[in-house]
Structure formats: structure tokens, C-alpha cells
Amino acid sequence: MERAKVFKTIDEQIDILKEKGLVINDYSLVKEKLLRENYFFIMGYRHPFLKRDSSRTFVEGTTFEELYGLFYFDRCFRNIIFKNILIVENNYKSIFSYTVSKKYGFKEKYYLDPKNYDNDKSRSRQINDLIKKVKRQYRVNGFQHGATSHYLENYGYIPLWIGIKVISFGLISEMFSILKPEDKCTIAHTYNLEPDEMQTYLPILANYRNLCAHEDILYDHYTQRIVPDSKYHKLLNIDKTNGEYIYGKNDIFSLIIIMKRLLTDDDFKMMMNEINYELDVLRGKLHSIDIDVVLDKMGFPDNYKEIMYI
């Protein structure tokens, strides 16, 4: 059994970092960063800088500035991804609400009628459960948002194109899975996707949205869901092991592929330019390791920039 963790002062935390081989150049700077950012969270970025043995010590010459540089890069990278996932979320909600409202009506009694969803009897429980969740979010959040409260107070109902403001991305993503096949096609084909691809992408995006919102480590995050092979894997000539692509399946580059397929060309290029800038800034801060170590953990192939122009 491991020893129980006990409280450590900032000075004691710095002593631990030094014992692990981290170079401390500016003691006051390190004290400030540890107090403001939390020793535990900063240390979450130590892995690329550790020796390839069982010592759990840093590569010779690794500085606190490098460790903090990766921490700060991930913050900037996370903000870029979060901003663009919100764009995808807004686009998807708009297309979903337009498709469903146009076909079934704009009042809850129509667009939340179970008959207007997949008629497979094995899905009936899931359908009823998701509809109840939407109604619950309306009850809890409806009067807390200006637009939804306006409709409730003046008309007594919430049109779906207004209601999506208070329906979580996770829930509205799951709603896709219970649509009738033809409605899935209508939405997916708007993005030049097949319904199965759309159904795979949405929960991955919802997961990353929550990860970004809670400021978890992003750059080396792996998902449980596997992204299907796409033309981007092939055109980038990504290497394979045992017949499977080594990048772009459940790493951060797989998220980049999803964003490529769901964002407009202009939004995607702007996102990638921002990411490239932050990677260049990080490259200038790294001395004990190469930027390629970070790119490999992100699942970025050497020619990843070419995805901007495919």
C-alpha cells in the first residue's frame, strides 16, 4: 500500500521537484506558479520529460520553465479546441432543430412525441428516457435563459430552435441516435457524412467538450471510441501497425479529423493556424526534449499540416 499523501508547503513541493531532477532557475517564479496553478495539475505534464527508466526522475537539464511551458501550451490548445467545439455544437443544434421542426412541428407536443422517432420497439425505452431528460432540462433551465423564459411566459411553449439553448450538447447528441433513419440522413448529409459516422463523432465531441470545460489535460487524451478510417488517414499516408493506422483513431489527431469534417473550411484553417502558432511557441521553450515527443503524444503525424489543404 502506498504512503498516504499529506499536505506539503510550496517550499516542500519545490524540494520534491529538485529531488526529482527538475532544474529551478527562478525560485520566486516557481513559488508563484505552484501557488496559482497547483502542484498536482502542473505535475500532470511531467511524463514527456521523465527518463525512460523506473527512476521517475526528469531528463537531465529539464527546467521548470519547460514543464510549465507544456502546461501553458495545453491551456491555450484547450481554449482553441473548446472554442471550435462550441461552433460545431451551435451548427449541429441549428441543423437538428431545423430538420426536426420542419418535419414534425415546432411545439413540444410534436417534436417530443415518441412517435416521431425511431419506430424500432427495442429503442422505445431509450426514446422515452431521452425525451424525459429534455423535458427535465426545460423545467430546470427554461426560466433561467432569457429566450426560453420569454416563450414560456408569453406563448406557453418552447420552440426547438430556442430550446436547444438549454439542452446540453451531450443530450442533443444522444438524440441523434433515436431519430428515424431518414432524419439521420438529412442531418448527416448536410456535413457530407454518413449517419454512422455522425453517430460516432457526436459523443466524442461531447466528451471533449466536457473535458475542455473542466480544464482537464487535453493534448495526450485518448478516447474509448475509435474513429472510422477516412480519406484523411489515407491521403496523409499515416503508417499502419497490424493493419491499423497508428494515428488519428482515438488520439487528439482523430479529433482534428472530426473537426475537419464538421467545421467550414475557413473555420478549420483558422483553428489549425492557431494550433500551429501555439506549437511554435512551445517549440521555442523546449530544450531537454524535442517537440516531436509532444506531437507523438497528440497523435500528430509529421505531415499533419497538410490536412489543412486536402
N, C-alpha and C positions, 0 to 999 in steps of 0.2 A: 504494500500500500504506500502511495506517495505521501510525503510530508504535507501537512495542512498548510495552505497559503496564509500568511499573516501580513498585516499592514507594513508597508515599507515607506519610509520618508523619501523625498526626492533625492536627497544625498545618498541614501542607501540604494536607490534604484540606479543612480549613476555608477556607484561602486560595482553593482552587478554587471552593468554594461561593460565596464572596463575589465572585469574579471573574464568576461566572455570574449575579450579581444577587440572591442569596439574602440576606435580612436576618438577621444574627446578633445576637440580643438578649442572650443569656446564654452567654458563651463556655465556661464550665465545664460547663454542661448539655450543650451540643453535643458537647464533647470526650467526656463520659461516654457519651452515646448512640451516637456513632460507634464508640467502643471496644467497647461491649457488643453493638451491633446490626449493625455492619458497614456502612461507607460504601456499598458496592455494592448491598446489599439495600435500604437506605433510598432511594437514588437511583432504584431501580426504580419509585418512586411519583412521580417528578418530572413526568411527561407532562401531567397536567391543569393544572400550574402554569406551563408554558412558553408563551412568546409564540408567536403564530401566524405566525411568520416563520422564516427559516433561521438565526437567531442562536443558537438552543439556549440562550437565557437565560430567566430566570424573569420572570413578570409583575411589574410594578412593585409593590413592597411585600410580596412573598411572604416569609414568615418561615420559619425552620427549624421553629418550632412547628407551623405548618400542614402542612409536608411530613411531619414525624414524626407528626402527628395522623392523616393518611391512612394511613401505615404501621401505626399502632397500631389504627386502625379495622379495617383488613383483618385484623389478627391476631385481634381479637375476633370479627369476622364469620366468619372461617375456623373458629374454635373452635365457633361456633354451628352452622355447616353441618356440620362434621365430626361433632359430637355427634348430629345428627339423621340423617346418613347411616348412622351406626352403628346407630341404631334401625331404619332401613329394612333394613339388612343383616341384623340379627338376625331381624326379622319374615320377610323373604324366605327366609332359611335354614331357619327353622322350618316355613314353609308348604311349601317344596321338599322337605324331608326327610320331612315327614308324608305328602305326596302320593305320593312315590316308595316309601317304606317300606310304606305301607298297601297299595299295589297289587302290589309286587314282592317284598317281604320285607325284613328288617332286617339281614341278613348281607351282607358284601361280595360274596360269590359270586352273590347275587341282584341287589342294587341296582347292582352294577358289571358286570353281564352285558350285553355289547353288544346282545344280542337284545331287551333291554328298552328300547332307544332307537330313534330314527327308523330305519325299515327301508328308507329310500331308499339304494340302493347307493352313490350319489355321496357320501354322508355317512360311509361306513364308516371311511375313513381318519381323519377328524376325530374320530369317536366313539372309536376305539381310542386315538388320541393323547390325548384328554382323560381317558379312563379311566386311562391310564398316568400322567398327571400327578397325578391324585387319589391313586393308589397310592404315587407317589413322595412326595407330601406326607405321607401316612400314615407312610411309612418314616422320613422326615426329622424330622417333628414329633410323631409319635404318642406317643413316650415322654417328650416334654418338657412335655406337658399332663397335669394330674392325672387328668381324667376318661377321656381316651383311653388313658393308660397303665394305669389301673385295669382297663378292659375287656380290653386286650391281655394283661395279666398273669393275670387271673382267668378270662377266657372265651375268649381266643384270637381274638377278632374285635372290630370297632368298629361299633356300630350307626350308621346315617347321622345320626340326631339328635344323636349325640355327635361323630361325625366332622366335622361341619360346623364345629366349633370350630377345627380345624386346617386346613380347606380355605379358601384365600383367597377373598375376595369376587369378585375377577376371574375365578377359575376356576369358582366355583359359578354365577356369572352366565353364563359361556360355556356351562355345562352346560345351561342353559335352551334354548339353540339346537338341541341334539341330542335333546331329548325328543320323544316321539311327539306328534302334533298334539293328541290328546285330553288328554294330560297338560299340555301348554302351556295349553290352555283352562282346565283345572281351576285352575291356579295364577293365571293372568291374571284370570279371572273373580272370584277372591277379592277382587281390587282393583277390580272393575268396569272392567277394561281388556280390550282385545282382545290376543291373543298377539303380533301385530306391534308394538303399542305397547310392550308389556312388553319385547320383544326389543330395541327401540330404546333404552328407558330404562336398562336394566341396565348396558351397557358405559359409558354416560355417567356413571352414578353411580360405577362402579368407577374411572373416570378421575378424577373429582372427589375420591374418597376418597384416592387416591394423592397427588393434588395437595395436599390438606389435610395429609396425614401428613408430607409433606416441606416444609411451610411455604412453598410457592410463592405467588406473587401470585394472589389469587383474584378480587377484585372486578371486574376487567375481562377475565377469562379467556373465551375463545371456544373452543367445541368444533368438531371437524370434522364430527360428526354433526348433522344437522338434526332438531329435534323436530317431529313432525307437528302440523298445525293442530288446535286443540282448542276446546271451547266457551269456554274462558277467554280465548283470543285475541279471540273474537267478542264475548263479554259485556263485556269491558273496552274494547271499541271501539278496539283498537290500530290505529294508522294503517298504511296499506299503501303500498309503492312498487313499481310494476310488478307489482301483484297479490300481492306477498309482504308479510307482516307485518314491520314494522321492528324489533319487539321480541319476545322470547320464542321465538326459533327456535334460536339456538346461543349465546346470551349467558347471563349469570347468571340473568336472569328465566326463561329456559327451564328452568333447574334448579329454580327456585321452583315452576314449574308441575308439574314431575315430583314434587316433594316434596308438593305439594298433593294429588296423585292417589295417593300411596303412604303418606303418614302418616295417622294418625287425625285427625279434626277438632281435637281438643284439642291434640295434639302440634303440629299445623301452626300453630294460633293462638298457642301458646306460643313457637314458633320465630319467627314474624313479629313478635310483641311484643318479643322480644329484639333482633331486627334493627332494628326501628323505634327502640328506645332508643339503640342504638349510632349510628344515623344522626343522631338528635337531638344526641347528644354531639358528633359530628363537625361538624354544622351550626354549633354554637357556637364551634368552633375555626377555622372558615374565614372569611377576611376578603378575600383577594385574588381568590378565585373563589367562585362560588355552589355550593351543594350539588347543584343541578341538573346541573352538569358531571359530578359523580361518579355521580349516578343515571343519567345518559345512558350513561355507560361501562358501567354494570351492566346496561343494557337495561331499566331500571325505567320504565314509563310513569307519567305524572303521577298517575294514579288507582290505582297499584299496590296500595294498602292495601285496595281493595275486594275483592281476591281472597280475603281472609280470610272474607268473608261470603257468597260465592257458593255 
